[in-house]
Amino acid sequence: MDEREFRRSGQHASVVGLGTWQLGADWGDVDAKDAEAVLEAAAESGVTFFDTADVYGDGRSEQTIATFLSTRPDLHVLVATKMGRRVEQIPENYVLDNFRAWNDRSRRNLGVDRVDLVQLHCPPTPVYSSDEVFDALDALVAEERIAAYGVSVETCAQALTAIARPNVASVQIILNPFRMKPLREVLPAAREAGVGIIARVPLASGLLSGRYTKDTVFAADDHRTFNRHGEAFDQGETFSGVDYASGVEAAAEFAALAPEGYTPAQTALRWIVQQPGVTTVIPGARSPEQARANAAAAKLPPLPKETLAAIDELYERRIKDQVEHRW
């Protein structure tokens, strides 16, 4: 699979990576053997970038990745984790002593002395403007606890603030055919600055797979049940912030736009991969088959102009007014 560079850090990632939130929590149960099978299928398909977080299953996702990689020393995988969501979300908690403690825990979970890439995990907005926060992150690099750092954001404004920081290697942001605002504001700035873009929630929590109906029922411990209106964390993380009922209708229209030989999910992933400035996209997977199908999107031909135009029209007509004023 093709790889792209995080220019500021010199690190590389496969254009389709693997998000591992599903392997930790909030998507229903995934047992350890199934999680390992997903990681194996992704790696066999050429995926060289795993994204996790210390809060996914309270460390379970990090530990699962560590167990998998420990038995496969020949694999070269860039592992990115996140920190900051295990405490009260106030700017005062984003200090060097806490960063060191959080990093110690992730290094233990991942079984490494130095983490490849650490991202602040959607912190409060004032954090992005704090010189002290980024000085503390620079200290983690100097102490060789981490190789590079980035941020995960909810809004385009947060992304632009982070991109202006000279040592931010990456910005992780929601980007998909139902969340297009970053194309106009964030990706051009990131390209100019040499900041990598990690596109998350690429299938709008599965909506863009075209598999759901208005009658689909998700498990009680699935965020698609308990966070539809932002009850537990930012609403934009669930279905990209799109109302579920109207999102299902829009997703059916999107599925009909998939070219021959592409699934709807692969169409969404291919759309993201071919956006200028995207470094990697991180779909999750709950089965080896999903992981392989997601990775296969990297090898499909670019979407034709008429498909791109139809996706743009669908977004303008059905989605834009729901999301752009918030994120």
C-alpha positions in Angstrom: 0.0 0.0 0.0 1.2 3.5 -0.7 2.5 5.5 2.2 2.6 9.3 2.8 4.9 11.3 5.0 4.2 13.4 8.0 6.6 16.1 6.8 7.5 17.7 10.1 8.4 14.4 11.8 9.7 12.4 8.8 7.4 9.5 9.7 5.3 7.6 7.2 1.9 6.0 7.3 -0.1 3.9 4.9 -2.8 5.9 3.1 -5.4 3.7 4.8 -4.7 3.1 8.4 -6.7 1.4 11.2 -8.6 3.1 13.9 -8.9 1.0 17.0 -11.6 2.6 19.1 -13.8 -0.4 18.1 -11.3 -2.8 19.7 -11.4 -1.0 23.0 -14.9 0.2 23.9 -18.1 2.0 22.9 -19.0 -0.1 19.9 -20.3 -3.2 21.6 -18.2 -6.2 22.7 -15.2 -7.3 20.7 -13.3 -10.2 22.3 -9.5 -10.5 22.3 -9.3 -13.1 19.6 -11.5 -11.1 17.2 -9.4 -7.9 17.9 -6.2 -9.7 17.1 -7.8 -11.0 13.9 -8.7 -7.5 12.8 -5.1 -6.3 13.5 -3.7 -9.3 11.6 -6.0 -8.7 8.6 -5.1 -5.0 8.5 -1.3 -5.7 8.6 -1.6 -8.4 5.9 -3.4 -5.8 3.7 -0.5 -3.3 4.0 -1.7 -1.1 6.8 1.3 0.5 8.6 -0.6 3.0 10.8 -2.6 2.1 13.9 -4.4 4.8 15.8 -5.5 4.3 19.4 -6.0 6.2 22.7 -5.4 5.6 26.4 -9.1 6.0 27.0 -10.2 3.3 24.5 -11.3 0.5 26.9 -9.3 2.3 29.6 -6.1 1.1 27.9 -7.4 -2.2 26.4 -6.9 -1.0 22.9 -3.3 0.0 23.5 -2.6 -3.3 25.3 -4.2 -5.3 22.4 -1.9 -3.6 19.9 1.1 -4.2 22.1 0.3 -7.9 22.4 -0.2 -8.2 18.6 3.0 -6.4 17.7 5.1 -8.3 20.3 4.6 -11.5 18.4 5.4 -9.9 15.0 8.8 -8.1 15.3 9.1 -8.0 11.5 6.2 -5.6 11.1 6.9 -1.9 10.8 3.8 -0.1 12.2 3.6 3.5 13.2 1.5 3.6 16.4 -0.3 6.8 17.4 -2.0 7.1 20.7 -3.9 10.0 22.4 -4.0 11.4 25.9 -6.1 13.7 28.0 -9.6 12.3 28.2 -9.2 10.3 31.4 -9.5 13.4 33.6 -11.9 16.3 34.0 -11.8 18.4 30.8 -10.4 21.7 32.1 -7.3 23.4 30.7 -5.6 23.3 34.1 -5.2 19.5 33.8 -3.0 19.9 30.6 0.3 20.3 32.4 3.7 18.6 32.1 3.4 16.5 35.2 0.1 15.0 34.0 1.6 14.5 30.5 4.4 12.5 32.0 2.0 10.4 34.0 -0.3 9.8 31.1 2.7 9.0 28.8 4.1 6.5 31.4 0.8 4.7 31.4 0.6 4.5 27.6 4.2 3.4 27.3 3.5 0.6 29.7 0.3 -0.4 27.8 2.1 -0.3 24.5 5.3 -2.0 25.8 7.6 0.7 24.4 10.2 3.2 25.7 9.1 5.8 23.3 5.7 6.3 21.7 5.8 7.1 17.9 3.1 9.8 17.9 1.1 11.2 20.8 -1.9 13.4 20.2 -3.9 15.6 22.6 -7.3 14.0 22.6 -9.8 16.7 21.7 -8.9 18.9 24.7 -10.8 22.1 25.7 -10.4 24.9 23.2 -8.1 27.1 25.3 -5.5 24.3 25.4 -4.6 24.9 21.7 -3.6 28.5 22.4 -1.4 27.7 25.5 2.3 28.2 25.0 2.9 26.2 28.2 1.0 23.1 26.8 3.2 23.0 23.7 6.4 23.6 25.7 5.4 20.6 27.8 4.9 18.5 24.7 8.3 19.6 23.4 9.7 18.5 26.7 8.3 15.0 26.2 10.2 14.9 22.8 13.4 16.1 24.4 13.1 13.5 27.1 12.7 10.8 24.4 9.3 9.7 25.7 7.7 10.4 22.4 9.0 10.8 18.9 6.5 13.4 17.7 3.2 14.9 18.8 0.0 16.1 17.2 -3.6 17.0 18.2 -7.0 15.6 17.6 -9.7 18.3 17.2 -13.4 18.7 16.9 -13.5 22.0 15.0 -11.8 23.6 12.0 -10.9 26.6 14.2 -9.1 24.3 16.6 -7.2 22.7 13.8 -6.0 26.0 12.4 -4.8 27.1 15.8 -2.8 23.9 16.2 -1.3 24.1 12.6 0.2 27.4 13.5 2.3 25.7 16.2 5.8 25.0 14.8 6.3 21.4 16.1 2.8 20.0 15.6 3.3 17.0 13.3 -0.3 16.0 12.8 -3.9 17.1 13.1 -6.6 14.5 13.4 -10.0 15.7 12.3 -13.3 14.3 11.2 -13.4 14.3 7.4 -15.8 12.4 5.2 -18.4 13.0 2.5 -20.8 14.2 5.2 -18.2 16.5 6.8 -16.5 18.6 4.1 -15.7 21.9 5.8 -12.1 20.9 6.4 -11.5 20.7 2.7 -11.8 24.5 2.4 -10.2 25.7 5.7 -7.9 23.1 7.2 -6.3 21.0 4.5 -4.8 23.9 2.5 -3.3 25.3 5.7 -1.9 21.9 6.7 -0.3 21.4 3.3 1.4 24.7 3.3 2.7 24.1 6.9 3.8 20.5 6.3 1.4 19.2 8.9 0.0 15.7 8.4 -3.8 15.2 8.3 -5.3 12.0 9.9 -8.9 11.7 8.8 -11.1 10.1 11.4 -14.8 9.0 11.5 -14.4 8.4 7.7 -17.7 6.4 7.4 -19.7 8.7 9.7 -19.9 5.9 12.4 -21.0 3.4 9.7 -23.7 5.5 8.0 -21.7 5.7 4.8 -21.5 2.0 4.6 -25.1 2.0 3.5 -25.9 -0.9 5.8 -28.2 0.9 8.3 -31.9 1.7 8.2 -34.1 3.8 10.4 -35.0 0.6 12.3 -31.4 -0.5 13.0 -30.8 -1.1 16.7 -27.4 -0.7 18.2 -26.2 -2.2 21.5 -26.8 -0.2 24.7 -23.0 0.2 25.2 -22.5 1.4 21.6 -22.0 5.2 21.3 -24.4 5.2 18.4 -27.0 4.5 21.0 -25.9 6.6 24.0 -24.3 9.6 22.3 -26.6 10.6 19.5 -27.2 14.0 21.0 -23.8 14.4 22.7 -24.7 13.0 26.0 -21.3 11.5 26.7 -18.9 13.4 24.4 -19.0 15.7 21.4 -22.0 14.9 19.2 -19.9 15.2 16.1 -18.1 11.9 16.9 -21.4 10.0 16.4 -22.7 9.9 12.8 -20.5 13.0 12.2 -23.2 15.0 14.0 -25.8 14.2 11.4 -29.3 13.5 12.5 -29.7 9.7 12.3 -33.0 9.5 10.5 -32.1 12.0 7.8 -28.6 10.6 7.7 -29.9 7.2 6.8 -31.8 8.7 3.9 -28.7 10.6 2.7 -26.6 7.5 3.1 -28.9 5.6 0.8 -28.4 8.3 -1.9 -24.7 8.1 -1.3 -24.6 4.3 -1.7 -26.3 4.7 -5.1 -23.4 6.8 -6.2 -20.8 4.1 -5.7 -19.1 3.2 -9.0 -19.2 -0.4 -10.2 -16.7 -2.5 -8.2 -16.7 -0.1 -5.2 -18.8 -0.7 -2.0 -20.3 2.5 -0.5 -17.7 2.3 2.3 -14.9 2.0 -0.2 -16.3 5.0 -2.1 -16.2 7.1 1.0 -12.6 6.0 1.8 -11.5 6.6 -1.7 -13.0 10.1 -1.7 -11.0 10.9 1.4 -7.7 9.4 0.2 -7.8 11.5 -3.0 -8.3 14.8 -1.2 -5.0 16.8 -1.4 -3.4 17.1 2.0 -4.7 13.9 3.6 -1.9 11.8 5.0 -3.9 8.8 6.2 -7.5 7.8 6.9 -8.3 5.6 9.9 -11.5 3.5 9.5 -12.2 1.1 12.3 -13.2 -2.5 11.8 -14.9 -5.1 13.9 -14.0 -8.1 11.6 -11.1 -9.2 9.4 -13.4 -8.8 6.4 -14.1 -5.2 7.2 -10.4 -4.5 7.7 -9.4 -6.1 4.3 -12.2 -4.3 2.5 -11.2 -0.9 4.0 -7.6 -1.4 3.0 -8.6 -2.4 -0.5 -10.0 1.1 -1.1 -6.4 2.4 -1.3 -5.8 0.4 -4.5 -9.0 1.4 -6.3 -8.8 4.0 -9.1 -9.7 7.6 -8.1 -13.3 8.4 -8.2 -14.4 10.0 -11.5 -15.3 13.6 -11.8 -19.0 12.9 -12.2 -19.1 10.9 -9.0 -17.2 13.6 -7.1 -19.7 16.2 -8.4 -22.7 14.1 -7.3 -21.2 13.7 -3.8 -20.7 17.4 -3.5 -24.3 18.1 -4.6 -25.6 15.6 -2.0 -23.6 17.2 0.7 -24.8 20.7 -0.2 -28.4 19.6 -0.4 -28.8 17.3 2.6 -25.9 17.6 5.1 -24.1 21.0 5.0 -26.7 23.0 7.0 -26.6 20.3 9.8 -22.9 20.4 10.5 -21.0 23.4 9.2 -22.1 25.9 11.7 -20.9 23.7 14.6 -17.7 22.2 13.5 
